[in-house]
């Protein structure tokens, strides 16, 4: 007898749960613009001919850069929440 797979654990307090890297990069580029994004996280994929696809290729292979993107994304979410409360 086979059993059904266990449901994915819920993470209600994790703001990154369910957010793809592509969505993070797209929203950061829309919010800050590529220039400021490159100033905040100085990596070539943001500063020289930036695009979502080139950024994803780099970030998927570079854990330290992905951590910086996730941190900046969380910062952006806090800023948006703070601005909405005003």
C-alpha positions in Angstrom: 0.0 0.0 0.0 1.4 3.4 -0.9 0.9 6.6 1.1 0.4 10.0 -0.3 3.5 12.3 -0.2 3.7 14.6 2.8 2.5 18.1 2.1 5.1 20.8 1.8 5.7 22.5 5.2 4.1 25.8 5.6 6.3 28.8 6.3 3.9 31.6 7.2 6.7 33.8 8.7 9.2 33.4 5.9 8.6 36.3 3.4 10.8 34.6 0.8 8.7 31.4 0.8 7.3 30.8 -2.6 9.1 33.7 -4.2 11.3 32.8 -7.2 14.7 34.3 -7.8 13.3 35.6 -11.1 10.5 37.5 -9.3 13.0 38.9 -6.8 15.3 40.2 -9.6 12.4 41.6 -11.6 10.9 43.4 -8.7 14.2 44.8 -7.5 15.0 46.1 -11.0 11.5 47.7 -11.2 11.8 49.3 -7.7 15.4 50.5 -7.8 16.3 50.5 -11.5 19.3 48.6 -12.8 21.7 51.4 -12.1 20.9 51.7 -8.4 20.7 47.9 -8.1 24.3 47.7 -9.5 25.3 50.4 -6.9 23.8 48.5 -4.0 25.0 45.0 -5.2 28.1 45.7 -7.4 28.2 42.6 -9.6 28.7 42.7 -13.3 25.3 41.2 -14.2 23.7 44.3 -12.7 26.2 46.9 -14.0 27.1 45.9 -17.5 24.3 45.3 -20.0 21.9 44.0 -17.3 19.1 41.7 -17.9 17.0 39.3 -15.9 18.2 36.3 -17.7 21.9 37.1 -17.3 21.4 37.9 -13.7 19.6 34.6 -13.1 22.5 32.7 -14.6 25.0 34.4 -12.4 22.9 34.3 -9.2 22.1 30.6 -9.5 25.9 29.8 -9.5 26.9 32.3 -6.9 25.5 31.8 -3.4 27.0 34.9 -1.8 25.4 37.1 -4.5 22.1 35.4 -4.2 22.2 36.1 -0.4 22.7 39.8 -1.1 19.8 39.8 -3.5 17.5 38.1 -1.0 18.6 40.6 1.7 18.0 43.6 -0.6 14.6 42.1 -1.5 13.6 41.8 2.2 14.8 45.4 2.6 12.6 46.5 -0.3 9.6 44.7 1.2 10.1 46.5 4.5 10.4 49.9 2.7 7.2 49.2 0.7 5.4 48.2 3.9 6.6 51.4 5.7 5.6 53.6 2.7 2.1 52.0 2.6 1.6 52.7 6.3 2.2 56.4 5.8 
